[in-house]
Amino acid sequence: MATEKSDIEQRLGRLIDPNTERDLLADKAVKSIEPQGDGWKIVIQLGYPAAGYFDELRQAVESTLGELDGIGPLEIEISSRVKSHAVQQNLKPLAGIKNIIAVASGKGGVGKSTTAVNLALALKAEGAEVGILDADIYGPSVPRMLGCHGQPESTDGKSLEPMVGHGIQSMSIGYLIEEDTPMIWRGPMVTQALEQLLNDTHWHDVDYLIIDLPPGTGDTQLTLAQRIPVSGAIIVTTPQDIALLDARKGLKMFEKVEVPVLGIVENMSIHICSQCGHAEHIFGEGGGERMSREHGVDLLGSLPLDIHIREQADSGNPSVAAMEDSQVSQIYRAIARKAAARLATRARDHSAAFPNIVIQND
């Protein structure tokens, strides 16, 4: 008995993508199912970068379709395509940037910048073109973490070329001042500087621009929410009750300004002794999960308290770049896939599909 196209569709409709938590048909990921010789060619295109998931998905498709009688040989083509997604009302995506993701925390000391840089590298490793904007004017750390030195160039005299480290485009006030020079600026100057760093940088076809926000819910965060087209936000916290209390404030802030929170990253969730292997929850246990349940926000993943993460970030060679195949790198990449997948399920921005209409008087 020959296999019909409807049989294949029915089977693929049962396959749940663990990153979006929806089936392939609901995600509109199945682009074509065509007969090919004695078998079939199936084209699947995910809406988020997922190079680390392609093999698993291919095996799942082969397994579920292999149970059909008379299916014949299969050719399965899997790829990703990132599109622009909706931002705040009255704002449009910026030229050269498809999506902006803000990485925030309610308080300092939770490893937000380290997480932001490694997530940017993880998205790159999954197949996306990525940039990162260091929005912490008072304490810029991205240049050191990416191992970038010197000042950005300007080829047109109007915009700055982003600095590139580990394949990531980046911009920071840290490139424009000496590393030990304090920024003694008031709030309006800081917000103006942030907008200039974003708008006056010549970003090159970026799928995701990660904005590493300073901790808190002050001027910089409000400027971002009101003037910068943000597609989604990620909250970084530790399991500690005080950190979770402040993280909730950050989450509530994004809700009020209508920026969707893609999920929570719990940093320093557990420490494993490098000498004896003893595991200990130094900052508490299960805080991220409780916050996820209470506020209906996904827990994207939990990262260990690992001395290598700190050492590698300080040396300009973050974990995802330094140890590509390590467990820590795989955790970062899994978090990156989930965050991008959550964004992929949200409404798209269609402004680029419409022409600009200009009325001129003759």
N, C-alpha and C positions, 0 to 999 in steps of 0.2 A: 504494500500500500504506500503510494507516494505521499510525501510530506507536502502540506499546503502552507502557503504564506501565513494564513490565519493561525495555524498550529504554532508556527515560530513566534508570532506576535503574542500569542497566549502565554507561551513559555517565558518570553522576555519580560512580560508584564508581571511575572512572579519574582523576578530578580530585584532585590532591594539593594540600592547603593548605600553602603554604610556611612558615607560622607554626607549625603543629602537626606538619608533615611526615607527615601521615596523610590518607587520602582522606575525602571529605565523608560517606560512609556510615559509615565506621569512627568518625568523630567524632560521629555521630548528629546532624549539622547539618541534614540534609534532613528537614524537619518534615512536608511534605505535597507530593504531586504529584497534581493534580486536572485533569480535562479542563475547558476553558473555551471555549465556542463552538467554533470550528474549531481551536483550539490548546490550550495548557496553562498552568496557573498553578502555579508552583513556589515554595514558601516555604522559605527557608534561614535558620536561626538559629544564629549562632556563639556559642560559650561564652565569648567574650572580647571586649573592646571593640576594634573594628577599622574605624572610620569611614574611615580612610585606605586601606583595602583593599577596600571595598565595590565600587567601580567596576571594579577589576581582576578581582574575582571574578565580577561580573555579565558582563563581557566574555568571561571564560573559559567560563562556563556557556552563554552564547549561542553561542559559537563551536563548542563540542563538541556541543551539541544541534542546532545548525543543519545539521550533516552528516547528520542522520536524514531519511529520505524521509517526506514528508507530516507533518512536525512541526507546521506551522502557526504562527500568531503565539504568542509567548511573553510571559507576564507573570512577572517574577522579583522576588520580594520578599525582601530581605535585611535582617536585623537582628542585634543582639547581646543576650544576656542573661547576666549574670554571676551565678554561684551560689557558695555557700559551699563550701569544700573542706576536706578532713580536716586536722586539726592533730595535735599530739603526743597520745599516749595520756593519758587522765585529764583532758584539758582540753577545753573547749568554746568555740566562737567567742563573742566578746563582743557584747552588745546594740548594735545600730547599726552593726556592722562585719561585713562578709561575709568578708573575707580580710585577713590581715596579712602583709606582705612585708618582711623585714628586708634592709636594704642595708648591707653590711659590708665591711671591708678589714682585712688583717692589720697594716698600718702606716699612719701618717698621711702626708699630703702627696700622695696619689694622686688627689685630686679627688672623693672619695666623696660629700661633702655636696652639691657642685655637681651631681654625677650624680644623686643621690637626688631633689633638687628638680626637676631637668629631667625625670626619669622620671615623677615625679608629675604634672607639667604635661603630659607626653606622653600619659599614660593619660587625663587629663581631655580632651585634644584628640581622643582616639580615641573618646570617648563615655562614659567612666566617671565616677562620683562618687568623688572622691579626697580623702584626708586625709594629713597627714604629721606624725609625732611626732618631735621633735628629742630623741633619747635621749642626746646628748652634754651631760651636766650641766655639765662643766667648761668646755666651749668651745662654747656654743650659737651656731649660725650661721644657722638657718632663718629667724628673724625678719627679719634684714637681707636675706637672699636673696629673700624673698617681698615685701619692702617693707612689712612690717606694723609698726605702731607702737602704743603704748599698752598697756593691760592688759586681759585678758579679763574679761567680765562674768559675773555669776551671776544667773540669773533666778529660781532656786528656793532659793538660799542653800545648796545642797548640791553642785552641780556647776558647772563652768566651761564657758562657751560658747566653742567654738574660734574663734580669729582666722581671718579669711578674706583671702587675698591671691591675686589672679589666678584666683579661683574655687576655690582649694584650701583646705580646712579645715586648720588647723594648731594645734599646741600645743607650747610650749617653755618651759623654765625661764627663758629669755631674756625672756619677756613679764612675768615676775614679779620681776625684779631689774634694777638699772641695768646698762647695757651694759658698763661698765668695772669692775663689782664681781666679784672673784674668788670662786669657790665652793671654800672650804677645808673640804671634807667628807671623811669617811672612807667606805669602801666601803658599809657597811650603810645609811648615810644616802642615798647616791646611788641604790642599788637601790630603797629605799623611795620616794624622790622619783619615780623612773621609773614605778613601779607606780601612784602617785597621779596623775601626769600622764595616764597612759593611762586608768585606771578612773574618775577623777573629771571627765573631760571628756565633755560631752554631744555625742558624734559623731552626725551626722545622716545616716543611711542611706548609709554609706560602702561602696562596692564593694571598694576597696583602701585600706588604711592602710599607708603607707610608713613604716617606722621607720628613721631615720637613726642608725645605731649609732656609738659612738665607735670608734676603731681598736683592734685587739687582741683578746684572748680572755680577758678578766678578769671581774670581778664582774657588770658590766652585761650582758655577753653571756650569762653563765650564768643570770642572772635571767630574761632573755628566753627562753632555751631551756627553763627549768624551770617558769616560772609564767605566761608569756604565750602564748596560742594562736597560733602562727605557721604559716601555710600554706606558706611557702617563703622562700628567701633568694637574694640576688644578691650576688656577690663582685665588688668593683671593684679593679682592679690596673692597673699600668703594665707595659710590656714588660721593664722593668729586672729583672735576676735577683734582686736583694735584695727588691724588691716582690713578685715571684712567689713567693719562698721564704715570705714572711709570709702571702701570700694562700692558699697551700696549708694553712697552719696553721688559718686561718679556715674553709676548706672542710672540713678534717678535723673541726673542732669541731662543725660543723653535722651532719656525718654521724654522729658519736657520740651526739648528742642527738636523732637521728631527725627532723631538719628537712631536707626536700628542698632541694637547691641547684638553682634554676631555670636558672642559667647564670652566665657570667663576662662582665663588661664590661671591655674593655681601653681605658683612658683614655690620652690623650697618646701615641697610637700612632705618629703621624707629624707632623712640622712642615713646613708649606709656606710658604716665604718670601713675605710680602705684597708685596715689592718686585720680586723676580725670578722667583718661582714655583718655585724649587728645593725639592725634597722631600728631607727628611732624617729618618732614624729616630734621634732624639736619645737615647732611652732603650732602644735595642735594637729588635730586629725579631722578630716571630713568637712572642713569649713566651706570649701568650694562647692561640694555637693549640696550642702544645706542651702547655700545662697542660690544655687541653680534651681533647686526645687521651690524655694520660697518666692522667687521672682520670675519663674518660668523662662529662664535663660539657660542656654546650653553650656555645660562644662566641656570646653574643647579639649582639655587635657591637663595633666599634672606633671610637673617637672621636679626632679630631685634636687636637694641641696648638695651640689657637687663642686669640689674645689676646681676641677678642670674647666667648668663653665666660666668661673670668674677669671682664672688665669689666662684662658685663651682670649676672652674679651679684652682684658687689659693689654694683651700683647698685640692686638690688632689682627688676630686670626681666630674669629669666633668659632664655636664648637661645630656648627653645621659645615663650615669650610675646613676646619682643622681635622675633624674626625667624621668623614662622610658616612661611614658605615657603622658608627657607634650607636648604642642604644639611645643616647641623648639626642643625637641627630635625627634618628627615626621618630622620636617623640615630637620634636619640633616640626618635622615634615608632616606627621599625622595631624598635628594641630593646624598647620597651614592649609592642608587639604580640606579639613572640616570647615575652617573659617571661610575659605573661598567658596566652598560648596554651599554653605548657608547663604552667602551673598548671591550665588548663582540662582537660587530659588526665588529671589525677590524680584520685584518689578524692574523692568529694563527701562533705560532712557532711550527714547526714540528721536530726540531732537536732531541727531545727525542725519536722520533719514529725510528730513524736510528741508527744502531749499530756503535760503534767506531771501526775502522779498524786499526790494528796495524801490521806493517810489521817488522819481525825480521829476522836477518841473522843467519842461522844455523851454 
